[in-house]
Amino acid sequence: MTNQPYGGGYGYGGQEPPVTPYQQPPVTPYQQPPGTPYQQPRSQPQAWPGQGYDHAYDPYADQQHTQQWQGQTWETQMQPPVAAAAPVTPDPVQVPEPAPVAAGEPEPEPEYGPATLAGNARITDAQRARAEGRSPVIEPGMQPALLTAVLGLLLAGGAALGTYALLVPLVVLQGVTAAGWFRLNGMWPARQGIALGFLGALVADAAMLVSDRSPGVILGTLGVWVLLSLVLQLRSHADPDERMYGLMATVVAAALAIAAGGYLAADADAVVVGAVAVAAAMVVRALPVATAASVVIALAAAGGAGYAVGGMSTDAALMGVGAAVCALIGHRVASYDYPSRFVHFTAGVALPLAAAGPVVYTLGRVFG
């Protein structure tokens, strides 16, 4: 059915047809009376989906109008410009200056190393060197040197008294040597290796006493102990690198402890001269003097001590210098790698005397 115009209205008896959603009502031409100038019809707004021309057909029409804000807006042009923030520079850190040291007094040595920007600043020089992968050289100091001197004097006094009196400080020296070498190499606890090296020294001492202090017993015992250490390391379940490292440490510890038995094989006079010379050299070496100067002074002191103890003899002075050279080498070894206070009071005390043992025997035979 088509709609027909009727008096400017709609069809269906002048009634408006119902408006269905999504459909606009038909628009008819605008009717004007004759002689009336033409007027442009007003444009009718289009209905949104679900919205008609009459609110009676859409109860939610009032809620679909957009709310308009009629307040004052923010005028950005009227606002003053924001000034740029000036850069803030931190105040310089005030580093306290060290207290002045009186003239003639030695400067105190720092207990810890200099502070760093990364990590813990309160660590020792040895700990920092270990963290950085370096091997520091830190000398034991005066206290281990005094202990070395005391032990050397005990060896000299025991040799003057007799063989069995010499044996007591010698056994102490051999035990401290075995323990100090393992700790110097960073292997702790290493009870098996320490016990094995110390046992080799005791066996060598016993064999020398039985064989009337024959020096050949030292070499025989050392060969047997190298073989025994190799067998024990082969039975270990550790990694190959660890087994090799343990084998070398055990062999060297046993060799040093057994070689210290040279005091027992040497003549009593040679032991007295060599032990006193080592004691004097270590005390002088620990004095706060430059390294090169302290070495020269230590050798001179050892020669003087040997000359005085050995009956004003040039041979005794040379013997004292030779023993002091070996003692300084042992002192240097005890200062190497990763030293600590325990290393200084074991290897730092024992290695100078242990290294001088074979030389005391050899030089005693040469100058005897």
C-alpha positions as a Markdown table, in Angstrom:
| # | Residue | x | y | z |
|---|---|---|---|---|
| 1 | Met | 0.0 | 0.0 | 0.0 |
| 2 | Thr | 1.4 | 3.5 | -0.9 |
| 3 | Asn | 0.8 | 6.6 | 1.1 |
| 4 | Gln | -1.1 | 9.5 | -0.5 |
| 5 | Pro | -0.7 | 13.2 | 0.5 |
| 6 | Tyr | -3.7 | 14.4 | 2.4 |
| 7 | Gly | -3.9 | 18.0 | 3.5 |
| 8 | Gly | -0.2 | 18.2 | 4.2 |
| 9 | Gly | -0.4 | 15.3 | 6.6 |
| 10 | Tyr | 0.1 | 11.6 | 6.4 |
| 11 | Gly | -2.1 | 8.9 | 5.0 |
| 12 | Tyr | -4.1 | 6.4 | 7.0 |
| 13 | Gly | -6.9 | 8.9 | 7.8 |
| 14 | Gly | -4.7 | 11.7 | 8.9 |
| 15 | Gln | -3.0 | 9.6 | 11.5 |
| 16 | Glu | 0.7 | 9.2 | 11.7 |
| 17 | Pro | 1.9 | 5.7 | 11.0 |
| 18 | Pro | 3.8 | 4.0 | 13.8 |
| 19 | Val | 7.6 | 4.4 | 13.6 |
| 20 | Thr | 9.6 | 1.2 | 13.9 |
| 21 | Pro | 13.2 | 1.1 | 14.9 |
| 22 | Tyr | 15.8 | 1.8 | 12.3 |
| 23 | Gln | 13.1 | 3.4 | 10.0 |
| 24 | Gln | 12.4 | 7.0 | 9.3 |
| 25 | Pro | 8.8 | 8.1 | 8.6 |
| 26 | Pro | 8.1 | 9.0 | 4.9 |
| 27 | Val | 8.5 | 12.7 | 4.1 |
| 28 | Thr | 6.0 | 14.3 | 1.8 |
| 29 | Pro | 6.4 | 17.5 | -0.2 |
| 30 | Tyr | 5.8 | 20.7 | 1.6 |
| 31 | Gln | 2.3 | 22.1 | 0.9 |
| 32 | Gln | 1.8 | 25.9 | 0.7 |
| 33 | Pro | -1.4 | 28.0 | -0.2 |
| 34 | Pro | -1.5 | 29.6 | -3.6 |
| 35 | Gly | 0.2 | 33.0 | -3.7 |
| 36 | Thr | 2.4 | 32.4 | -0.7 |
| 37 | Pro | 6.1 | 32.9 | -1.4 |
| 38 | Tyr | 8.1 | 29.8 | -1.3 |
| 39 | Gln | 9.8 | 29.0 | 2.0 |
| 40 | Gln | 12.6 | 26.6 | 2.5 |
| 41 | Pro | 11.4 | 23.7 | 4.6 |
| 42 | Arg | 13.3 | 23.2 | 7.8 |
| 43 | Ser | 15.6 | 20.2 | 7.8 |
| 44 | Gln | 14.5 | 17.6 | 10.2 |
| 45 | Pro | 17.1 | 15.8 | 12.2 |
| 46 | Gln | 17.6 | 12.2 | 11.5 |
| 47 | Ala | 16.8 | 9.8 | 14.1 |
| 48 | Trp | 19.5 | 7.6 | 15.6 |
| 49 | Pro | 18.9 | 3.9 | 15.6 |
| 50 | Gly | 16.1 | 3.2 | 18.1 |
| 51 | Gln | 15.1 | 6.9 | 18.4 |
| 52 | Gly | 12.0 | 8.5 | 16.8 |
| 53 | Tyr | 10.8 | 12.0 | 16.5 |
| 54 | Asp | 8.5 | 11.8 | 19.5 |
| 55 | His | 9.7 | 11.0 | 22.9 |
| 56 | Ala | 6.7 | 8.9 | 23.5 |
| 57 | Tyr | 8.3 | 6.2 | 21.3 |
| 58 | Asp | 11.7 | 6.3 | 23.1 |
| 59 | Pro | 11.6 | 6.5 | 26.9 |
| 60 | Tyr | 15.4 | 6.8 | 27.1 |
| 61 | Ala | 15.7 | 9.8 | 24.8 |
| 62 | Asp | 16.5 | 12.2 | 27.6 |
| 63 | Gln | 19.4 | 10.1 | 28.6 |
| 64 | Gln | 21.0 | 10.2 | 25.1 |
| 65 | His | 21.7 | 13.9 | 25.0 |
| 66 | Thr | 25.3 | 14.8 | 25.4 |
| 67 | Gln | 26.2 | 16.8 | 28.5 |
| 68 | Gln | 27.9 | 20.0 | 27.7 |
| 69 | Trp | 30.3 | 21.7 | 30.1 |
| 70 | Gln | 29.5 | 25.4 | 30.4 |
| 71 | Gly | 32.1 | 26.4 | 33.0 |
| 72 | Gln | 35.3 | 28.4 | 32.3 |
| 73 | Thr | 38.1 | 26.6 | 30.5 |
| 74 | Trp | 41.7 | 26.7 | 31.3 |
| 75 | Glu | 43.5 | 29.4 | 29.4 |
| 76 | Thr | 47.1 | 28.2 | 28.9 |
| 77 | Gln | 48.1 | 31.4 | 27.3 |
| 78 | Met | 47.4 | 33.4 | 30.5 |
| 79 | Gln | 49.6 | 31.2 | 32.7 |
| 80 | Pro | 53.1 | 32.2 | 33.3 |
| 81 | Pro | 55.7 | 29.9 | 31.7 |
| 82 | Val | 57.4 | 27.4 | 34.0 |
| 83 | Ala | 61.0 | 28.0 | 34.5 |
| 84 | Ala | 63.4 | 25.1 | 33.8 |
| 85 | Ala | 64.8 | 23.4 | 36.9 |
| 86 | Ala | 68.4 | 24.3 | 37.5 |
| 87 | Pro | 70.9 | 21.4 | 37.8 |
| 88 | Val | 71.8 | 20.5 | 41.3 |
| 89 | Thr | 75.5 | 19.8 | 41.9 |
| 90 | Pro | 76.3 | 17.7 | 45.0 |
| 91 | Asp | 78.6 | 19.1 | 47.6 |
| 92 | Pro | 82.1 | 17.7 | 47.5 |
| 93 | Val | 82.8 | 15.0 | 50.0 |
| 94 | Gln | 85.1 | 16.1 | 52.7 |
| 95 | Val | 87.8 | 13.5 | 53.2 |
| 96 | Pro | 89.4 | 13.8 | 56.7 |
| 97 | Glu | 93.1 | 14.3 | 56.6 |
| 98 | Pro | 95.2 | 11.9 | 58.6 |
| 99 | Ala | 96.5 | 13.1 | 61.9 |
| 100 | Pro | 100.0 | 14.5 | 61.7 |
| 101 | Val | 102.8 | 12.2 | 62.9 |
| 102 | Ala | 105.4 | 13.6 | 65.2 |
| 103 | Ala | 108.9 | 13.9 | 63.9 |
| 104 | Gly | 111.0 | 10.8 | 64.5 |
| 105 | Glu | 108.1 | 8.5 | 65.0 |
| 106 | Pro | 107.3 | 5.8 | 62.4 |
| 107 | Glu | 104.0 | 6.1 | 60.6 |
| 108 | Pro | 101.5 | 3.5 | 61.8 |
| 109 | Glu | 100.8 | 0.8 | 59.3 |
| 110 | Pro | 97.1 | 0.6 | 58.3 |
| 111 | Glu | 95.3 | -2.5 | 59.4 |
| 112 | Tyr | 93.1 | -2.5 | 56.3 |
| 113 | Gly | 93.8 | -1.5 | 52.7 |
| 114 | Pro | 92.6 | 1.7 | 51.1 |
| 115 | Ala | 88.9 | 2.1 | 50.6 |
| 116 | Thr | 87.4 | 1.3 | 47.1 |
| 117 | Leu | 84.2 | 2.4 | 45.4 |
| 118 | Ala | 83.0 | -1.2 | 45.0 |
| 119 | Gly | 82.7 | -3.9 | 47.5 |
| 120 | Asn | 83.5 | -3.9 | 51.2 |
| 121 | Ala | 86.2 | -1.4 | 52.1 |
| 122 | Arg | 87.1 | -3.0 | 55.4 |
| 123 | Ile | 89.1 | -5.9 | 54.1 |
| 124 | Thr | 92.7 | -6.7 | 54.4 |
| 125 | Asp | 95.2 | -6.4 | 51.7 |
| 126 | Ala | 95.4 | -10.2 | 51.3 |
| 127 | Gln | 91.6 | -10.5 | 51.0 |
| 128 | Arg | 91.5 | -7.7 | 48.4 |
| 129 | Ala | 94.3 | -9.4 | 46.4 |
| 130 | Arg | 92.5 | -12.7 | 46.6 |
| 131 | Ala | 89.3 | -11.1 | 45.3 |
| 132 | Glu | 91.2 | -9.5 | 42.4 |
| 133 | Gly | 93.1 | -12.7 | 41.6 |
| 134 | Arg | 96.5 | -11.4 | 42.7 |
| 135 | Ser | 99.0 | -13.0 | 45.0 |
| 136 | Pro | 100.3 | -10.5 | 47.6 |
| 137 | Val | 103.6 | -10.6 | 49.3 |
| 138 | Ile | 103.1 | -9.7 | 53.0 |
| 139 | Glu | 106.0 | -10.2 | 55.3 |
| 140 | Pro | 105.2 | -12.0 | 58.6 |
| 141 | Gly | 106.5 | -9.2 | 60.9 |
| 142 | Met | 108.3 | -8.9 | 64.2 |
| 143 | Gln | 106.3 | -11.4 | 66.3 |
| 144 | Pro | 106.9 | -14.4 | 64.0 |
| 145 | Ala | 110.5 | -13.4 | 63.7 |
| 146 | Leu | 110.9 | -13.4 | 67.5 |
| 147 | Leu | 109.3 | -16.9 | 67.6 |
| 148 | Thr | 111.8 | -18.0 | 65.0 |
| 149 | Ala | 114.6 | -16.6 | 67.0 |
| 150 | Val | 113.4 | -18.4 | 70.2 |
| 151 | Leu | 113.1 | -21.7 | 68.3 |
| 152 | Gly | 116.5 | -21.2 | 66.8 |
| 153 | Leu | 118.1 | -20.6 | 70.2 |
| 154 | Leu | 116.4 | -23.7 | 71.5 |
| 155 | Leu | 117.9 | -25.7 | 68.7 |
| 156 | Ala | 121.3 | -24.2 | 69.4 |
| 157 | Gly | 121.0 | -24.9 | 73.1 |
| 158 | Gly | 119.7 | -28.5 | 72.5 |
| 159 | Ala | 122.6 | -29.2 | 70.2 |
| 160 | Ala | 125.1 | -28.0 | 72.9 |
| 161 | Leu | 123.4 | -30.2 | 75.5 |
| 162 | Gly | 123.1 | -33.4 | 73.4 |
| 163 | Thr | 121.3 | -35.3 | 70.7 |
| 164 | Tyr | 118.1 | -36.0 | 72.6 |
| 165 | Ala | 117.9 | -32.4 | 73.9 |
| 166 | Leu | 118.1 | -31.3 | 70.3 |
| 167 | Leu | 115.3 | -33.7 | 69.3 |
| 168 | Val | 112.6 | -31.9 | 71.3 |
| 169 | Pro | 112.7 | -28.5 | 69.5 |
| 170 | Leu | 113.4 | -30.3 | 66.2 |
| 171 | Val | 110.1 | -32.3 | 66.4 |
| 172 | Val | 108.2 | -29.0 | 67.1 |
| 173 | Leu | 109.9 | -27.4 | 64.1 |
| 174 | Gln | 108.9 | -30.3 | 61.9 |
| 175 | Gly | 105.3 | -30.4 | 63.0 |
| 176 | Val | 104.9 | -26.6 | 62.5 |
| 177 | Thr | 106.5 | -26.9 | 59.1 |
| 178 | Ala | 104.1 | -29.5 | 57.8 |
| 179 | Ala | 101.1 | -27.6 | 59.1 |
| 180 | Gly | 102.3 | -24.2 | 57.8 |
| 181 | Trp | 103.0 | -25.5 | 54.3 |
| 182 | Phe | 99.4 | -26.7 | 53.8 |
| 183 | Arg | 98.0 | -23.5 | 55.2 |
| 184 | Leu | 100.2 | -21.5 | 53.0 |
| 185 | Asn | 98.8 | -23.2 | 49.9 |
| 186 | Gly | 95.2 | -22.6 | 51.0 |
| 187 | Met | 94.5 | -26.2 | 51.9 |
| 188 | Trp | 92.9 | -26.3 | 55.3 |
| 189 | Pro | 91.8 | -28.5 | 57.0 |
| 190 | Ala | 94.2 | -31.1 | 55.6 |
| 191 | Arg | 94.7 | -33.4 | 58.5 |
| 192 | Gln | 95.8 | -36.4 | 56.4 |
| 193 | Gly | 98.5 | -34.4 | 54.5 |
| 194 | Ile | 99.8 | -32.8 | 57.7 |
| 195 | Ala | 99.8 | -36.1 | 59.6 |
| 196 | Leu | 101.6 | -37.8 | 56.7 |
| 197 | Gly | 104.3 | -35.2 | 56.4 |
| 198 | Phe | 104.9 | -35.1 | 60.1 |
| 199 | Leu | 105.0 | -38.9 | 60.3 |
| 200 | Gly | 107.6 | -38.9 | 57.6 |
| 201 | Ala | 109.8 | -36.5 | 59.7 |
| 202 | Leu | 109.4 | -38.7 | 62.8 |
| 203 | Val | 110.3 | -41.8 | 60.8 |
| 204 | Ala | 113.4 | -40.0 | 59.5 |
| 205 | Asp | 114.4 | -38.9 | 63.0 |
| 206 | Ala | 114.0 | -42.3 | 64.4 |
| 207 | Ala | 116.0 | -43.9 | 61.5 |
| 208 | Met | 118.9 | -41.4 | 62.1 |
| 209 | Leu | 119.0 | -42.2 | 65.8 |
| 210 | Val | 119.2 | -45.9 | 65.0 |
| 211 | Ser | 121.8 | -45.4 | 62.2 |
| 212 | Asp | 124.0 | -43.1 | 64.3 |
| 213 | Arg | 122.7 | -40.0 | 62.6 |
| 214 | Ser | 123.4 | -41.1 | 59.0 |
| 215 | Pro | 122.3 | -38.5 | 56.5 |
| 216 | Gly | 121.5 | -41.1 | 53.9 |
| 217 | Val | 118.4 | -42.0 | 56.0 |
| 218 | Ile | 116.9 | -38.6 | 55.1 |
| 219 | Leu | 117.0 | -39.4 | 51.3 |
| 220 | Gly | 115.7 | -42.9 | 51.8 |
| 221 | Thr | 112.7 | -41.7 | 53.9 |
| 222 | Leu | 111.9 | -39.0 | 51.5 |
| 223 | Gly | 111.8 | -41.5 | 48.6 |
| 224 | Val | 109.5 | -43.8 | 50.5 |
| 225 | Trp | 107.2 | -41.0 | 51.5 |
| 226 | Val | 106.9 | -39.7 | 47.9 |
| 227 | Leu | 105.7 | -43.1 | 46.8 |
| 228 | Leu | 103.3 | -43.4 | 49.7 |
| 229 | Ser | 101.8 | -40.0 | 49.0 |
| 230 | Leu | 101.3 | -41.0 | 45.3 |
| 231 | Val | 99.5 | -44.2 | 46.3 |
| 232 | Leu | 97.2 | -42.3 | 48.7 |
| 233 | Gln | 96.3 | -39.7 | 46.1 |
| 234 | Leu | 95.5 | -42.3 | 43.5 |
| 235 | Arg | 92.9 | -43.8 | 45.9 |
| 236 | Ser | 91.3 | -40.5 | 46.3 |
| 237 | His | 87.9 | -39.8 | 44.6 |
| 238 | Ala | 88.5 | -36.1 | 44.1 |
| 239 | Asp | 88.9 | -34.4 | 40.7 |
| 240 | Pro | 92.2 | -35.0 | 38.9 |
| 241 | Asp | 93.3 | -31.4 | 39.3 |
| 242 | Glu | 92.6 | -31.5 | 43.1 |
| 243 | Arg | 94.5 | -34.8 | 43.4 |
| 244 | Met | 97.5 | -33.4 | 41.6 |
| 245 | Tyr | 97.4 | -30.3 | 43.8 |
| 246 | Gly | 97.1 | -32.4 | 46.9 |
| 247 | Leu | 99.9 | -34.7 | 45.8 |
| 248 | Met | 102.3 | -31.8 | 45.3 |
| 249 | Ala | 101.4 | -30.1 | 48.6 |
| 250 | Thr | 101.9 | -33.4 | 50.5 |
| 251 | Val | 105.2 | -34.2 | 48.9 |
| 252 | Val | 106.6 | -30.7 | 49.5 |
| 253 | Ala | 105.4 | -30.6 | 53.1 |
| 254 | Ala | 106.9 | -34.0 | 53.8 |
| 255 | Ala | 110.2 | -33.0 | 52.1 |
| 256 | Leu | 110.5 | -29.8 | 54.1 |
| 257 | Ala | 109.7 | -31.6 | 57.4 |
| 258 | Ile | 112.1 | -34.4 | 56.7 |
| 259 | Ala | 114.9 | -32.0 | 55.4 |
| 260 | Ala | 114.7 | -30.2 | 58.7 |
| 261 | Gly | 116.2 | -33.3 | 60.2 |
| 262 | Gly | 119.5 | -32.0 | 58.9 |
| 263 | Tyr | 120.1 | -30.4 | 62.2 |
| 264 | Leu | 120.0 | -33.8 | 63.8 |
| 265 | Ala | 122.6 | -35.2 | 61.3 |
| 266 | Ala | 124.9 | -32.1 | 61.5 |
| 267 | Asp | 127.7 | -31.6 | 64.0 |
| 268 | Ala | 126.8 | -29.8 | 67.2 |
| 269 | Asp | 129.0 | -26.8 | 66.5 |
| 270 | Ala | 127.5 | -26.3 | 63.1 |
| 271 | Val | 124.0 | -26.5 | 64.5 |
| 272 | Val | 124.9 | -23.8 | 67.1 |
| 273 | Val | 126.4 | -21.5 | 64.5 |
| 274 | Gly | 123.6 | -22.0 | 62.0 |
| 275 | Ala | 120.7 | -21.7 | 64.4 |
| 276 | Val | 122.0 | -18.5 | 66.1 |
| 277 | Ala | 122.8 | -16.9 | 62.7 |
| 278 | Val | 119.2 | -17.6 | 61.5 |
| 279 | Ala | 117.8 | -16.2 | 64.7 |
| 280 | Ala | 119.8 | -12.9 | 64.3 |
| 281 | Ala | 119.0 | -12.6 | 60.6 |
| 282 | Met | 115.2 | -13.0 | 61.1 |
| 283 | Val | 115.0 | -10.4 | 63.9 |
| 284 | Val | 117.0 | -7.9 | 61.8 |
| 285 | Arg | 114.9 | -8.6 | 58.7 |
| 286 | Ala | 111.7 | -7.7 | 60.5 |
| 287 | Leu | 113.0 | -4.2 | 61.4 |
| 288 | Pro | 111.1 | -1.3 | 59.6 |
| 289 | Val | 113.8 | -0.8 | 57.0 |
| 290 | Ala | 113.6 | -1.0 | 53.2 |
| 291 | Thr | 113.7 | -4.5 | 51.8 |
| 292 | Ala | 117.0 | -4.3 | 50.1 |
| 293 | Ala | 118.7 | -2.7 | 53.0 |
| 294 | Ser | 117.2 | -5.1 | 55.5 |
| 295 | Val | 118.4 | -8.1 | 53.5 |
| 296 | Val | 122.0 | -6.8 | 53.5 |
| 297 | Ile | 121.9 | -5.9 | 57.2 |
| 298 | Ala | 120.4 | -9.3 | 58.0 |
| 299 | Leu | 123.2 | -11.1 | 56.2 |
| 300 | Ala | 125.8 | -9.0 | 57.9 |
| 301 | Ala | 124.1 | -9.7 | 61.3 |
| 302 | Ala | 124.1 | -13.4 | 60.6 |
| 303 | Gly | 127.8 | -13.4 | 59.6 |
| 304 | Gly | 128.6 | -11.5 | 62.8 |
| 305 | Ala | 126.6 | -13.8 | 65.0 |
| 306 | Gly | 128.3 | -16.9 | 63.4 |
| 307 | Tyr | 131.7 | -15.3 | 63.8 |
| 308 | Ala | 131.0 | -14.6 | 67.5 |
| 309 | Val | 129.5 | -18.0 | 68.3 |
| 310 | Gly | 131.9 | -20.0 | 66.2 |
| 311 | Gly | 135.1 | -19.0 | 68.0 |
| 312 | Met | 136.0 | -15.9 | 65.9 |
| 313 | Ser | 136.4 | -18.0 | 62.8 |
| 314 | Thr | 135.9 | -16.9 | 59.3 |
| 315 | Asp | 134.5 | -20.3 | 58.4 |
| 316 | Ala | 131.8 | -19.8 | 61.1 |
| 317 | Ala | 131.0 | -16.4 | 59.7 |
| 318 | Leu | 130.6 | -17.9 | 56.2 |
| 319 | Met | 128.5 | -20.7 | 57.6 |
| 320 | Gly | 126.2 | -18.1 | 59.3 |
| 321 | Val | 125.8 | -16.2 | 56.1 |
| 322 | Gly | 125.0 | -19.4 | 54.1 |
| 323 | Ala | 122.3 | -20.4 | 56.7 |
| 324 | Ala | 120.9 | -16.9 | 56.6 |
| 325 | Val | 120.5 | -16.9 | 52.8 |
| 326 | Cys | 118.4 | -20.1 | 53.0 |
| 327 | Ala | 116.4 | -18.6 | 55.9 |
| 328 | Leu | 115.7 | -15.5 | 53.9 |
| 329 | Ile | 114.4 | -17.6 | 51.1 |
| 330 | Gly | 112.1 | -19.5 | 53.4 |
| 331 | His | 111.0 | -16.1 | 54.9 |
| 332 | Arg | 110.1 | -14.9 | 51.4 |
| 333 | Val | 108.2 | -18.1 | 50.6 |
| 334 | Ala | 106.2 | -17.7 | 53.8 |
| 335 | Ser | 105.3 | -14.1 | 52.7 |
| 336 | Tyr | 103.9 | -15.2 | 49.3 |
| 337 | Asp | 100.5 | -16.3 | 47.9 |
| 338 | Tyr | 97.6 | -15.8 | 50.4 |
| 339 | Pro | 99.2 | -15.1 | 53.8 |
| 340 | Ser | 97.2 | -14.7 | 57.0 |
| 341 | Arg | 98.1 | -14.5 | 60.7 |
| 342 | Phe | 97.9 | -18.3 | 60.9 |
| 343 | Val | 100.3 | -18.6 | 58.0 |
| 344 | His | 102.6 | -16.1 | 59.5 |
| 345 | Phe | 102.7 | -17.9 | 62.9 |
| 346 | Thr | 103.3 | -21.3 | 61.3 |
| 347 | Ala | 105.0 | -21.1 | 57.9 |
| 348 | Gly | 106.5 | -17.7 | 58.8 |
| 349 | Val | 108.1 | -19.2 | 61.9 |
| 350 | Ala | 109.2 | -22.6 | 60.7 |
| 351 | Leu | 110.2 | -22.2 | 57.0 |
| 352 | Pro | 113.3 | -20.1 | 57.7 |
| 353 | Leu | 114.7 | -22.7 | 60.0 |
| 354 | Ala | 113.5 | -25.7 | 58.0 |
| 355 | Ala | 115.1 | -24.3 | 54.8 |
| 356 | Ala | 118.4 | -23.8 | 56.6 |
| 357 | Gly | 118.6 | -27.4 | 57.9 |
| 358 | Pro | 120.3 | -29.1 | 54.9 |
| 359 | Val | 122.7 | -26.2 | 54.4 |
| 360 | Val | 123.8 | -26.3 | 58.1 |
| 361 | Tyr | 124.7 | -30.0 | 57.6 |
| 362 | Thr | 126.5 | -29.4 | 54.3 |
| 363 | Leu | 128.5 | -26.4 | 55.4 |
| 364 | Gly | 129.3 | -28.1 | 58.7 |
| 365 | Arg | 130.9 | -30.9 | 56.7 |
| 366 | Val | 132.7 | -28.5 | 54.4 |
| 367 | Phe | 134.1 | -26.2 | 57.1 |
| 368 | Gly | 134.3 | -28.9 | 59.8 |
